[in-house]
C-alpha cells in the first residue's frame, strides 16, 4: 500500500498497469530554493565553492508568487545540526544529484560532491565557501579513485549515479548500467567507512519485476537487474541505509542550467507525493521530489533499513516540511 498527500490520479509509468488509492491529505507547496549569485569557479584538488546565508529559509509557492519566510525559532537548532553533518553526494551533477546539492546549500548543510569531471560544477554551483561545498574528482567505476581521504569527515551519503536504460551517447566510455549501477555502487559501498550514519541510494521502481511486462522491456539491457544488484549489495553491507525507488523521472534534468535558473525550478502542479513499499507503485515523479525525499530520509530514524517507492502527482505537496515527510514515510510502512 502507499501513503500520499492530495486528491488526484496517477499518471501511468510507461504502461497503464494498475489503479492506486486516491484518498490522501493536503500539505504545503513544494518550495522553490532561494536563487544565489554564482560567480567564478576555482578548481584545485578540492574545488571551493560563496558562503550561503546561515538562516533557515523556506520559500512557499502561492499563485505563481514566491513568498520567503525565515523561521527564527528553528534557526539555532537547524544550524547546530547542519554544522555537525557532512553529506557526500555521489553523482552531484546529474538530474537528481544537482538538486540534492542545491537544496543542501540552501539549508547551509556541508556537502562534498564526487564528479568524474569537476569543472561541470562551475555552471551549476558557482563559488561557495570551501567549508560548505567541496568537489572531488572521482569515478566510482574505478576502485582506485576511492581513496579513504575522500570520506574524511563525511557523516551521510546520498548516491544518485545512473545512466540510461537503453544504449545512448551516455553509454560512451563504458558508462553502461553494469558499470554504473552495479560496479560503481559496489565499489563505493565497499570503500565507505563504518562510521557513516546513513547511506541513501536512488534506485528505480520495477527492480523486482524485471522479468514481467513492461519492466522486461525496460530491462532489455539490464538496467533493472544491475540496479537490484546494487540494492542487494547495499542491504548486505552492514551500513545503515535507505533506498529510494523513483518512478519515471520528470522535471529536468537541468544539467545545462546555471545555479540561479536551477534553483528556480519547481515541480509545477505535480507537488503531491505518493510513497509505497513492495515495488507496487506505477507512475512518475518529479526529480525535485526525489531529491527532497533523499535529504529527508537522512535524519528520519525509522527510514533506516527501509526501501520506498515514490511518485508525485498533481496537488499540494509536503515541500520541505519534515513532519509531513515523516508521516508519509511512516504511513507507507504500516499499511
C-alpha positions, 0 to 999 in steps of 0.5 A: 500500500502507499501513503500520499498527500492530495486528491488526484490520479496517477499518471501511468509509468510507461504502461497503464498497469494498475489503479492506486488509492486516491484518498490522501491529505493536503500539505504545503507547496513544494518550495522553490530554493532561494536563487544565489549569485554564482560567480567564478569557479576555482578548481584545485584538488578540492574545488571551493565553492560563496558562503550561503546565508546561515538562516533557515529559509523556506520559500512557499509557492502561492499563485505563481508568487514566491513568498520567503519566510525565515523561521527564527525559532528553528534557526539555532537548532537547524544550524547546530545540526547542519554544522555537525553533518557532512553529506557526500553526494555521489553523482552531484551533477546529474538530474537528481544529484544537482538538486540534492546539492542545491537544496543542501546549500540552501539549508547551509548543510556541508556537502562534498560532491564526487564528479568524474569531471569537476569543472561541470560544477562551475555552471551549476554551483558557482563559488561557495565557501570551501567549508560548505561545498567541496568537489572531488574528482572521482569515478566510482567505476574505478576502485582506485579513485576511492581513496579513504581521504575522500570520506574524511569527515563525511557523516551521510551519503546520498548516491544518485549515479545512473545512466540510461536504460537503453544504449545512448551517447551516455553509454560512451566510455563504458558508462553502461548500467553494469558499470554504473549501477552495479560496479560503481555502487559496489565499489563505493559501498565497499570503500565507505567507512563504518562510521557513516550514519546513513547511506541513501541510494536512488534506485528505480521502481520495477527492480523486482519485476524485471522479468514481467511486462513492461519492466522486461522491456525496460530491462532489455539491457539490464538496467533493472537487474544491475540496479537490484544488484546494487540494492542487494549489495547495499542491504548486505553491507552492514551500513545503515541505509535507505533506498529510494525507488523513483518512478519515471523521472520528470522535471529536468534534468537541468544539467545545462542550467546555471545555479540561479535558473536551477534553483528556480525550478519547481515541480509545477502542479505535480507537488503531491507525493505518493510513497509505497513499499513492495515495488507496487507503485506505477507512475512518475515523479518529479526529480525535485521530489526525489531529491527532497525525499533523499535529504529527508530520509537522512535524519528520519530514524525509522527510514533506516533499513527501509526501501520506498517507492515514490511518485508525485502527482498533481496537488499540494505537496509536503515541500520541505516540511519534515513532519509531513515527510515523516508521516508519509514515510511512516504511513507507507510502512504500516499499511 
